Amino acid sequence: MKALSLKEKASTPKAERPVRVDSTLSKGLQVLEALAKSRSGKGVTELSRELDLTKSNTFRLLQTLTVLGYVRSTKSKSYIATLKTWQVGRAVVENLNLRELAAPEMQMLSKETREAIYLAVPENLSVVYIDKIESVQPIRSWNPIGGSAPIHCVATGKAILAANYDSLRDQITGNLTRYTDRSITTNKALDADVAATLKRGYAIDTGEYRDRIYSFGAAICLPDGEAIAALGVSVPDVNLPDDGEKVIGELVKSAAHNVSLRLARS
């Protein structure tokens, strides 16, 4: 590509000028992303082949990431991403001010259902509740702000899992713990549940974490489709009307969609 002269640069609108990307930074981020998606870590040879880099370049990048605390080596001479990567991502999520963006929809869900409403974010293979509105029903479900639940058992988690399934399926394999007789414990069952969630647009937990507690959740997504949070409604089965699954599911689906739109504009 022919370099622009100073005169040409001055006359070229900024939007039309080619963006210069630092190749070392770009390659380092590619390595970090590959490790963050890997469940068991990767070696130098595997990474260099996967990312089309030389072994020496890959090794230097890994050493830099290790010194900075984003990567660590294992006894098997492979490399894994550290929690520092997660901490950076978590800080980004917090700075998006999800609570404020989700508040109007949470109030709507509370008014329409009178049940417990939750805003949850993913944390490894769990979800953490970062905001909630209490149920006003005499019989109610309860989880505290800051509490957590397994991602494959509750509706907020299942909604996030379905949206991010391509990157999470390998990680969840072998971690499908049973909590009740209804818990999903096999990959085949999980694949089917994810497909149903994606088709409906919302997830359903039929007492898979706590007996007789149903929940309905829908993912809050970035413009690229990645789920960073979910809205959920938790309902004791004795409170669930005959048409409750469809009605509550559609309500939470619409609410999460509206928060995703606000997120895209923020």
C-alpha positions in Angstrom: 0.0 0.0 0.0 1.4 3.4 -1.0 2.0 5.7 2.0 0.1 9.0 2.0 2.1 12.2 1.8 1.7 14.9 4.4 -0.3 16.9 1.9 -2.6 14.0 1.1 -3.1 13.2 4.8 -4.1 16.8 5.4 -6.7 16.7 2.6 -8.1 13.2 3.5 -11.1 13.1 5.8 -10.2 11.3 9.1 -13.0 8.8 8.5 -11.3 7.7 5.3 -7.8 7.3 6.6 -6.7 3.7 7.2 -6.6 2.8 10.9 -3.1 1.6 12.1 -3.3 -1.4 14.3 -0.4 -2.3 16.5 0.5 -5.8 15.5 2.1 -6.8 18.7 -0.9 -5.7 20.8 -3.2 -7.4 18.4 -1.4 -10.7 18.5 -1.2 -10.5 22.3 -4.9 -10.0 22.6 -5.5 -13.0 20.2 -3.4 -15.2 22.5 -5.3 -14.0 25.6 -8.7 -14.5 23.9 -7.7 -18.0 22.8 -6.7 -18.9 26.4 -9.8 -17.4 27.9 -11.9 -19.7 25.8 -9.9 -22.8 26.6 -11.0 -25.0 29.5 -7.7 -26.8 30.0 -5.1 -24.4 28.7 -2.9 -24.5 25.6 0.7 -25.0 24.8 3.0 -22.8 22.7 2.9 -25.2 19.7 -0.9 -25.4 19.8 -1.4 -21.7 20.1 1.1 -20.9 17.4 -0.7 -23.3 15.0 -4.1 -22.0 15.9 -3.3 -18.3 15.5 -0.8 -18.7 12.6 2.1 -17.3 14.6 5.7 -18.4 14.9 6.5 -20.4 18.1 9.1 -17.8 19.1 6.6 -15.0 18.7 4.0 -16.9 20.6 6.4 -17.7 23.5 7.4 -14.0 23.8 3.8 -12.9 23.9 3.0 -15.5 26.6 5.9 -14.4 28.7 4.7 -10.8 28.5 1.2 -11.8 29.4 2.6 -13.8 32.3 4.6 -10.9 33.7 1.5 -8.7 33.5 -0.5 -11.3 35.4 -3.0 -12.2 32.7 -1.6 -15.7 32.0 0.2 -18.3 34.1 2.0 -21.5 33.1 1.1 -25.0 34.5 3.1 -28.0 35.4 2.2 -29.6 32.1 3.9 -26.6 30.3 0.6 -25.3 29.0 -0.7 -21.8 29.7 -4.1 -20.7 31.1 -5.7 -17.3 31.5 -5.8 -16.0 35.1 -8.7 -14.3 37.0 -7.2 -11.0 36.1 -8.8 -11.3 32.7 -12.2 -12.0 34.4 -11.6 -9.0 36.7 -11.1 -6.6 33.8 -14.3 -8.0 32.1 -16.3 -7.7 35.3 -15.2 -4.1 35.7 -16.4 -3.3 32.2 -19.8 -4.8 33.0 -20.0 -2.8 36.2 -19.2 0.4 34.3 -22.0 -0.2 31.9 -24.3 0.6 34.8 -26.6 -2.3 34.2 -28.7 -1.7 37.3 -29.8 1.8 36.1 -30.4 0.5 32.5 -32.5 -2.4 33.8 -34.4 -0.7 36.5 -37.5 0.4 34.4 -37.9 -3.1 33.1 -37.5 -4.7 36.5 -40.2 -2.4 37.8 -42.5 -3.4 35.0 -41.9 -7.1 35.6 -42.5 -6.7 39.3 -45.8 -4.9 38.7 -47.0 -7.4 36.1 -46.0 -10.6 38.0 -45.8 -9.6 41.7 -43.0 -12.1 41.9 -39.3 -11.8 42.7 -37.3 -10.1 39.9 -33.6 -10.6 39.4 -30.7 -9.0 37.4 -27.9 -11.5 37.1 -24.4 -11.5 35.5 -22.2 -14.5 34.6 -19.3 -15.4 36.8 -17.4 -18.5 35.5 -20.0 -21.3 35.4 -22.4 -19.5 37.8 -24.6 -16.3 37.8 -24.4 -13.7 40.5 -27.5 -11.6 41.4 -26.5 -7.9 41.3 -30.0 -6.4 41.8 -33.5 -7.6 42.7 -37.0 -6.6 43.6 -38.7 -8.7 46.3 -41.9 -10.6 45.6 -45.1 -9.3 47.3 -46.7 -12.7 47.4 -47.4 -14.5 50.7 -45.4 -17.5 49.3 -42.3 -16.4 47.6 -38.8 -17.4 46.5 -35.7 -15.7 47.9 -32.1 -15.1 46.9 -30.0 -12.3 48.2 -28.2 -9.7 46.1 -24.7 -11.1 45.8 -25.9 -14.6 45.9 -25.1 -17.1 43.1 -26.5 -20.1 41.4 -25.1 -22.6 38.8 -25.5 -21.4 35.3 -27.1 -24.6 34.0 -29.9 -24.7 36.6 -31.6 -21.3 36.8 -33.3 -19.4 34.1 -31.0 -16.3 34.1 -28.0 -18.6 33.8 -29.6 -20.8 31.2 -30.5 -17.7 29.1 -26.9 -16.5 29.2 -25.6 -20.1 28.6 -27.8 -20.4 25.5 -26.7 -17.1 24.0 -23.0 -17.8 24.6 -23.2 -21.6 24.0 -20.5 -21.7 21.3 -17.9 -20.5 23.8 -19.3 -22.1 27.0 -20.3 -25.6 25.9 -16.8 -27.1 26.3 -16.4 -25.4 29.7 -19.8 -26.7 31.1 -19.1 -30.3 29.9 -18.4 -32.4 33.0 -19.8 -29.7 35.3 -23.5 -30.5 35.1 -24.1 -31.1 38.8 -27.5 -32.4 39.9 -29.3 -30.3 42.5 -32.8 -31.7 42.1 -34.5 -34.6 40.2 -35.1 -32.1 37.4 -31.5 -30.8 37.0 -29.9 -31.2 33.5 -27.0 -33.5 33.9 -26.1 -34.7 30.3 -24.8 -32.8 27.3 -27.6 -34.2 25.1 -30.2 -32.8 27.5 -28.4 -29.5 27.7 -28.1 -29.3 23.9 -31.9 -29.8 23.6 -32.7 -27.3 26.3 -30.4 -24.6 24.7 -32.1 -25.2 21.3 -35.5 -24.7 22.9 -34.4 -21.6 24.8 -33.0 -20.0 21.6 -36.3 -20.8 19.7 -38.5 -19.3 22.4 -36.2 -16.4 23.2 -36.3 -17.1 27.0 -35.2 -19.9 29.3 -37.3 -21.9 31.8 -36.1 -23.5 35.0 -38.7 -26.0 36.2 -37.3 -26.6 39.7 -33.9 -27.6 38.5 -32.0 -25.8 41.3 -34.6 -25.6 44.0 -37.6 -27.9 44.2 -40.9 -26.4 43.2 -39.3 -23.0 42.3 -39.8 -22.1 38.7 -37.9 -19.3 37.0 -38.0 -17.5 33.6 -35.0 -15.6 32.2 -33.9 -13.8 29.1 -30.5 -12.6 28.1 -29.3 -9.0 27.9 -26.9 -8.8 25.0 -24.3 -6.5 23.4 -24.9 -5.5 19.8 -22.6 -8.5 18.7 -25.0 -10.9 20.4 -22.8 -11.7 23.4 -24.9 -12.1 26.6 -23.5 -10.1 29.5 -26.4 -10.4 31.9 -30.0 -11.6 32.2 -33.3 -10.6 33.7 -35.3 -13.3 35.6 -38.6 -13.9 37.3 -38.7 -16.5 40.1 -42.0 -18.1 40.9 -43.1 -20.8 43.4 -45.0 -23.4 41.5 -48.1 -22.8 43.6 -48.3 -19.2 42.3 -48.0 -20.2 38.7 -51.3 -19.9 36.7 -52.2 -22.2 33.9 -50.8 -19.8 31.2 -48.0 -18.5 33.4 -45.1 -20.0 31.6 -46.0 -18.4 28.3 -47.1 -15.0 29.8 -44.1 -14.6 32.1 -41.7 -15.9 29.5 -42.8 -13.3 26.9 -42.7 -10.5 29.5 -39.2 -11.2 30.5 -38.1 -11.7 26.9 -39.5 -8.3 26.0 -37.9 -6.7 29.1 -34.5 -8.1 28.3 -34.7 -7.0 24.7 -35.5 -3.4 25.8 -32.5 -3.3 28.2 -30.3 -4.6 25.3 -31.5 -1.7 23.2 -30.7 0.8 25.9 -27.3 -0.9 26.3 -26.6 -0.4 22.6 -27.4 3.3 22.9 -25.4 3.9 26.0 
